Amino acid sequence: VCLLPFRWVSKFHVVYINVEKDEGAAQLTSAGDAFDRLVSGKLRQLLSICGPPLKKGKTHIFHGLHQDFPSVVVVGLGKKNAGVNEQENWNEGKENIRAAVAVGCRQIQDLEIPCVEVDPCGDAQAAAEGAVLGLHEYNELKQKKKPVVTPQLHGSAESEAWQKGVIYAEGQNLARYLMEAPANYITPIKFAEHIEQKLRSFSNVKVHIRPESWIATQQMGAFLSVAKGSAEPPIFLEIHYLGGANTNDSPLVFVGKGVTFDSGGISLKPSSGMDAMRADMGGAATVCSAIVTAAALNLPLNIIGLAPLCENMPSGKANKPGDVVRARNGKTIQVDNTDAEGRLLLADALCYAHNFNARAIVNAATLTGAMDVALGSAATGVFTNSSWLWTHLYEASVLTGDRVWRMPLFEHYTKQVTECPLADLSNIGKYSRAGGACTAAAFLKEFVTASHWAHLDIAGVMSNKDEVPYLRKGMAGRPTRTLVEFVARLSQDSHNTK
């Protein structure tokens, strides 16, 4: 088995990450070799004494090897020269680095060391993402907090790639923060103000926090019908990032579902697990965080972000099953289940998105439990009318490891939402649970005329238990990095999509 460590230094501490190989003696990275020479081969000796080479993600901690580096953490990194795994639809080498770096960082955090230098391990961006994502934890409201550890790049050869990885990871961490925070801390207005504050320093960004009166003038009856059940007033957040060389170029439009708490309304959810519905604004959190990240990276593309924000609560004013509401485009909707509220918000926001002559429209939403049943936490489900758009999203996800999987937009599902007794559409399919994610997407398609549109159902990737090793348990902020990488690729694409 071959060891390929990666080096961390924190004043007096070093972490090495190793790679396992099918056969052969332990092999260290150049940084590992340098340290091993510094300690006269003691690192290799200790590794051989410890027995078989480490499995991926497993660690050894050694102390007292050198006066300047009294602690060394060795972490299994996986197969050497791992690349794109066609079966897994991701770059296995990048994923191995992210996971191993996160493990190493957390070991350092347990040692209460405040600053760590990280060897780029051949991919500084992936290393930075593993470090920054792996250390993140929401503990804003706890008196006892884990020690703060600041990861830094060891050396300067890949500083640009490292900084890019830090920005990508911080973007996802922003989404994680918003999704994890209690619903009484992240209300619609507080969500909007938090994003506005993050974008305040960018001269090429304009943020509009639209009040309920503006929403009413836009005739967003579907959105308002959901919001009216709560004492919290709705907000329509509109962000304009003018990163393109020509501010008049057609923008990419992101739309995110922003239900800051979803009780289910009159169709009340079970109490068990309802607290997790503070993250039902995950669509808004990811698309807004992606725009914040794009601005930080100064990506050369115009982007508009739209986030209808409200709560879905039961009250005397709330939607009742069987009520009919009218969307912005005039279509009427029979609300057969008030817990299928996200598509009502998105219907109006998607209609509004067509005002901007969009290059493409991409919406994200924690929309259906059926998506979680279909794919679990392995990938975001993507429904799209554009193979061009799908290709960009898919290729971006291979790089980020935050995968997407294409789902069908068959007419078969459209019939299930358009054959409705009282209105133009029903907000649930007539066969109820059958193909729930697909009928939800078919519903949204009724409010889209753009030739490049994608709907991302992120319900299955909303939270993390232990599936993604470089994320702690909690809200995942997925697929923020994939959206950012998608924007980066789109900004480089010269293909005429009109």
N, C-alpha and C positions, 0 to 999 in steps of 0.2 A: 504494500500500500504506500502510496506516495503522499507526502505532506507538502502542502503549498501554503505556508502561513502568510498571514497578512499582518502588518505591524501597526500597533497602536502605541503611542507614547503619551503619558500624562505626567510630566515632570519626572516622577520616579517610577513610572509604571509602563509596561509594554504588553500589548496583546498580540499574539500570533494566531493566524487562522490557517488551518491546514486543509489539504485536499486529499481525499482518498482515491486510490487508483486500484485497478484490479490486481496488480502484482508489482513487485519491486520494492526497493528500500525507500525510507522516508526521504522526501525531497522538499526543500524549503524554498520560499521565494527569495529574491535577492536581499530583501530586508531581513528575512529570517536567517539566511546564510550569514549576513553581516553580524547579526547578533550572536549567532552560534560561534562564529570566529572570535567574537569579543569575549565570550565566556569559555573559550578553549574547548568547544565541542560538547559542553555540558548539557545543552538543550537537547541535542540528539540522544545523548546517553539517557537522560531522564525519560524521554519519549519511548525509547526502546525498553527501558525497565518497566514502564507502565503497562506493557503488554501490547495487544494488537492495536494497529492504528485507529484513531478515532473515527467513529461513524459521523456522517453529516450532522452538524448541529450539536454534537456532544463536545464537552470541554474538559480540559485539565487546567489546574491552577498550580503554578510553581512559585516558590518564594526564595529569596536570598541568592539568586543566581549572580547578581551584579549589584554593586553598591548604588549605582545610578538607576538601576531598574530592579528593585527588590521583588516585584510581582510580575509574573508572566502568565497570561491566559492563552491556552492553545485551543482552537475551535476547529472542528471538522467542517470542511467547505464543500465536499462533494467531489464528483469526478472531474479530473483535469481536462481542460479544453472543451468543456460542455458548451454547446451552442443552442441553436433553435431546435426544440423538440417538436417535430411535426405532429406527433400524437397528442401532446399536451397543449399545443398552440401557444407556446411562450418560449422565451429565451431562457433555457434552464441554467446557463452559466450566470446570467444576471440575477435570477431568482436565488441561486445558491449564495451569491455574494451578499444580497440583501439580508437573507435569513441569517447567515453566519455573522455578519457585522452586528446585527441586532442582538444576537446572543452574546457576543463579546462586549457590546456596550452595556448590556444589563448586568453582566458580571462586574464590570468596572463600577457601575452605579451601586451595586451591592457593597463594593469596597469603599464607597463614599469618596471617590476621586472626582474632583470638579471639572477637569479638562483632559481630553484624550485626543492624541494625534492618531490619525487613521491612515494606514497604507492604502493607496487606491486599489491594490489587488488586481490591476489590469483594467479596471473599469471604475473610474472615480465617481461617475454619476450614480451607478448602482450602489457603491459603497456609502456615499453620502445619504442616499435614500434609506438604506438599511439602518444607518446610524440615527438619523433624525426621526424616522417613523418608529423605530424600535424603542426609542427612549420616551416617546410621547405618552402621557397619561393625564386624563382629566382629574385633577385634584384641587380645583379652584376653591371648593367649599369645605375642604378638610383642614383641620388645624395641623395635623401631622402630615407632612408632605415628603415624598421621596427626594433624595439629594438631586440637585440639578447638575447634569453632566453636559458639558459643551464639547461636541466632537469637532476636531479640526483635521485638515488634510496634512499628512506627513509628507514633506517635500513640496515642491512648487510646479512640478512638471505637468500636472493635470489640474491645475487650479480652476480653470474655466469650467471643465466638466464637473468638478466637485461642487462649485458654486451653483451650477445648473441643477444638480441633484438636490442640494439643500433647498433651493427655491421650489422645486417640484414637491418635495416632501413637506415643506412648510405649508404649501397650498392644500395638500390633503389633510394636514393636521388642523388647518383652519376649519375645514368641513367637519372634521371629527369633533372639534371643540363646539361648533354650533349645534351639531346633532346630539351630542352627549349632554349639553347643558339642560337643566330642568326647564319645563315649559313656562314656569312663572318667571324665569330669568331671560328666556329667549321668546318673547312675545313677537307678534308681527312687526311692531314699530321698533322694538329693540334689535331684532334681526336686521332690519333695514339700516338702522343707525350704526350697527357694528360694521356692516359692509361699507357704508359710506365713510366711516372713519379709516378703514383699511385702504381706501382708494383716494383719500384726501390729498395725499402728497403728489399725485400724478396729474400733471397739467393737461394731459390729453384724455382725461376721463371726466364725464359728467354723470352725476347721479341724481335721479328724480325720485323722490318718495311721494307717490301719488296717494291722496287721502280717499276716503269713501265717497265723497262728493264727486271727485273726478271719475272714479270707477262707475258711478251712476250715469254720468254724462256719456260715458263710452258704451252704455247699454250692455254692460256685462252682467246680465241677469242670472246666468248660471253660477258665476263666481259669488255674486251677492247673496244668492239663495243659501249657499253653504255658510257664509259668514254671519248671517243674521241670527243664527242660534247662539252666538257667543256675545258676552259683554265686551270682549276685546274687538275694537274696530279693525276692519281689514285694511291692508296696505297693498298697493301695487308698486313694486320696486322696479325701476327702469334704469339700466346702466348703459352708457355709451362709451365704449373704448375706441378711440380713433387712432389706431396704431399704424394704419396703412399710409403709404406715401401720398395717396390721394384720399382725402376724407370723404369724397363723394363715391368712392368705390363701394360696390354692393357688400354689405356686411354679412358675416356669419351671425345668425340669431340663435341664442341659447334661451330656452324656456325651462323653468324649474318649478315643480309643484312645491308650494310652501305652506303646508298645513302644520303649524307649529305645535298643535296637539290635536290628535284625532281620537275622540271618544267613540266614534261611529255615529254620533247623532242619535236620533230616535231609534235607529237600528243599532242599539248599543252593543259595543264589543264586550266579550267576557272580561271580567276584572283582572284575571290572571294574565300578566304580561302587558296590560294596558299602559303601564308606565313607559314602555319602550316607544309608545306612539308620540313621545316628545321628538322623535327623530323622523316623523312623517314629513318633515320639510327637507329631507335628504336631497331631493332633486334640486331645490333652490340652493341648498348649501353647497352642493358639488359644482353647479354651473357658476354660481357667484364666486366661489373659491377659484375656479378655473380662470375666470376673468381677472381676478386679483393676481394670479400667478402669471398670466399672459402679460399683464401690465408690468409686473416686476421683471419679466424677461425681455420686455420691450419688443414683443413679437410684432412683425409688420403686417398686421391685418386689422380691419375694422370689425369689432364685435359689439353686438347689442345683447344685453341680458335682461330677461323679463321674469319676474317672480311674483305671482299672485300669492299673498300671504294672509292667512287667517287661521282661526280655530274652527273645528267641527264639534259643536257641543249640542247636547239636548236641552231644549227649553221650550217655553210656550211660543216662541217665535221661529223655532227650527223647522226645516223641511220635514214634511210628513211623507211616509211611503205612499205613493200614488199621486203626489203633487206634480204639476207640470210647470216647468220654468222655461224661459226663452233666452237663448244664447245670443251673443253679439251679432252673429250672422243671420239671425231671424229664425233659426231652427228651434223647434220646441222639443223639450226633453221630459219624458216621464221618469220621475225619480222613484224607481221601484225599490231601491235600497239606499238609505241615506249614508251608509258606510262606503258606498262607491262614489265618494265625493271628489276625489282628486281629479277625475276626468272632467268634472264640471268646471273646476278652476282652469284646467288646461285648455278646455274647449274655447273659452273666451280669450285666454292668453295667446293661443295659436291663431285665432282670428286676427287679433291685434298685431301679431308678428308679421302678417302679410302686408302691413303698411310700409315695410322698409325695403322692398325690392331685394329680398335676402338672397345671398349666394347659396345658402342652405339654412334650413331650420332644424335644430336638434333639441328635443325636449327630454328631460330626465325626471323620473318620478318613482317614489316607492309606491307603485300603483296597485299591485295585486298580490295577495297571498298565493295565488295560483302560480306566479312566477317563481316564488320560493319553492313550491312543490315541484315545479318542472326542472329547475336547474340547481336548486339549493344555493350555496354560496360560491359555487365554482366560477360563475360568469354572469355578467349582465346580459339580459335578454334584449336584443335589438330587433325592432320591427321597422323596416324602411322600404320606401318605394324607389330607392336609388342604389344601384350596384356600385356606382362611383363613390357614394358616401359610405356604403358598407365597407368597401375595400380600404378606405382611409382609416375608418374606425378599427377595423380588424388589424391592420398592420401596426397601428399605434399600440394596440393592446398586446401584441406579441412582444414589443419592446418593454412595456411597463410591467408585464406580468399580471396586470389587472384585466382579465380576459373578457371578451364579448362573444356572444353566440347569436347567430341570425335565427329569427323566428318568423313564422309565416303571416302574411297579410292577405289571406285568401278571401275571395268573395263569400265563401262558405260562412265565414264569421260575420261578415257585414250583414247578411240577411238576418242573423240572430239579434241584431240590435236595431234594425230598421223596421222589422215587422212588429209594430207596437200598436196597441189598441187605442191609446188616447193622444199620442203625439208623434212627431216625426221620428223620434228615437227613444229607446229605453236605455237607462244608464247601466243595465246589466243584460247579459244575453238571455234569451228566452229559455235556454236549457240550463240556466242557473250556473252550476259549478263547472260544467263541461267547457274546457278550453278558456278559462276565465281570463288569463293574460292575453289571449288572442282576441277575444271579444272586446276587451278594453281597448286594445290597439285599434281594432276596427271602428270602435266608437270615435276615437280621436281622429282617425283618417277622414271622418265626415266633416272635419273642420279644417282640412288642409287641401289647398290647391297647388302648393309649391311642388315643383318636380324633384326637388332634393330635400327630403324630410326623413328624419329618423326619430323614433321613439325608443328611449332607453328605460326599460323597467328594472329598477334597481332594488326592488323589495328583497330579493334573495341575498344581496350583498350589503344590506344595510348595516349589519353588525358582524362582529367577529368573536368566535369562541376561542378556537385554537387552530382554525383552518389555515390562516395566513400567519406563518411563524414570526414575521417581523412586525406584526400588529399585536398590541395587547388586547385583552378581552374588552369589548365595548363597541361603540359605534365606529364604523370602519372608514367613513369618508370616501368610499369607492363610488364611481371610478374617476375621481378627480384627475389623477395623473394621466389616465388614458385620454381624457378630454383635452388636457393641456398638450399632450403629445400629438393629438389629432389636430389641434390648432397650429402647432409648430409645423406639421407636415402640410397642412392646407396653405399656410403662408408661403411655403416653398413651391407649391404646385402651380404650374403655369397653364394647366388645362382650363379651357373655357367651359364653364359649367352652365352657362346660360342657354 
